[in-house]
Amino acid sequence: MKLIDSAIGSVVPRLGIGARWLREQLAALGVTVPLSNGCIEEFVRNANDAVARTRTPGEPYMSCLRRQIEARARFIQLWTTTDEKFERAEWGELVEIAQRFALPRPWKLAPDPVPSVPKRNIADEIPEHLVVKILEP
């Protein structure tokens, strides 16, 4: 069984199954932001790398991959629909991918606007002797 799982783990990323799963999950979560094929592939590659780190003994490769892809879909949903900060270390790689592919974020205006600075006329600050006067014909 381990030999079959190992073979599946090396073949599945090349078959595009992960990309299809991620697109399906994004659609199910209502994510409408278009993602490039390169972006999708990068998130799937990241999910595949995470399988090696997080797979529990006896867990099939495909189950773990699906779980990792679902986690990335939820991240993309949060990234594109909220302006929450992703400061925890475990978000680091996913945030890097999102930033590299310029995934959009909704930004909220600050609740307390910065007080406005009074406008000034720079022309009033130029000394009179430095102003060149244009003669009208």
N, C-alpha and C positions, 0 to 999 in steps of 0.2 A: 504494500500500500504506500509506503514512503517513496518508493521508486516512481510510482505513478504520480504521486503528488509533486515530486521533484520535477518530473517531465512536464506536468501541467504548468508548474510555476515558471518554467523557462519558455514555454510556447504561448501561453495565454496573452502576455503583453503584446506579442507580435500580431495576434489575430484581431485586435481591435475590440475585444469583448469589454474590456474595462472602459474604453471611451464610450461605447454604446450604453453601458450601465450608468456611467456618470451623466450622460445626456438625459437618460430616462429619469434619473433621480432629480436632476435639475428641473425637468418639466413637471414632475410630480410635486415638487416644492414650490412651483410657480415662479421660478427664476426666469425673467424675460431678457436679461442682459445677454447679448450675443457674445459667445466666447469663441476665439479662434481655435482651429484644430491644434495648433501648437500649445495653446494654453491648456486645453483638455488633456493632451498627451502628457504635459508636464505634471498635472495633478494626478493622472493615472500612474505615471512613473513614481511619483512620490508615494502614492498608496501602495504600489507594489513593493517599494523599499520598506515601507512600514510593516508589511506582512512578515518579513523576516524578523523584525524586532518584536512584534506583538502576538504572533501566532502561539496559541497554547498547545501543549502536547495533545495529539490526537485530533486537533481541529483541522478539517480539510482546508486546503489552500484556497479554494474558491469561496468558501464561507468567510474566511478572514479577509480576502480581497474585497468581497462585497461589503463587509462591515467598514473597511477602510475607505472605500469609495463613497459610501453613504455619509461618512464623517466629513469627507471633503466637500460633498454636495451641500451639507448643512453649513459648513464654513463659508462657501461661496454665497449661499443665501444670506447669511448674516452680514458678510462683507458688503454685499451689494444693496442691502435693504436697511442697514442701520449705520450709525456713526459711532458704534461702540469701539472702545480701544481694545486692541488685542495685545496685551502686554505680557501675558504668561509665556514662558519659554517654549511650551509645546506648540504655540501658534507660529513660532518664528519662521519655519520653512514655508508654511502656507502663506504667510504674510509676504514673504519675499517673492513667491510666485505671483501672487495677486498684484504686487507692485511692479514686478518686471513686465507683466502683460497689461499694466495700466487698467485693471478692473475698476470701474467707477464706484464711488461711494456717495451716499447722500449726506450732505452736510447741513447741519442745522445752524441757524444764526445764533450768536451768543445771546443769552437772555438779558445781559446788561450791556447795552451798547457803549462803546467808548465815547466819552464826551467829545463833542466836535470842537475843533480848534478854530478860533475866529479867522476868517479869511483876511488876508492882507494884500494890498496892492504894492507889488514890488516897484512899480514905476514911481511911487511916492517916496521911496527910500533912496532914489538915485539923486546925488547932489546936482543942483541946477547947472553948475558950470560944466558938468559932464554930459548934459543932454544936448544932442544935436537937433537944432531946429530946422525943419524943412520949410522953405519958403514956397508959398503957393503962388502960381503965376497970375 
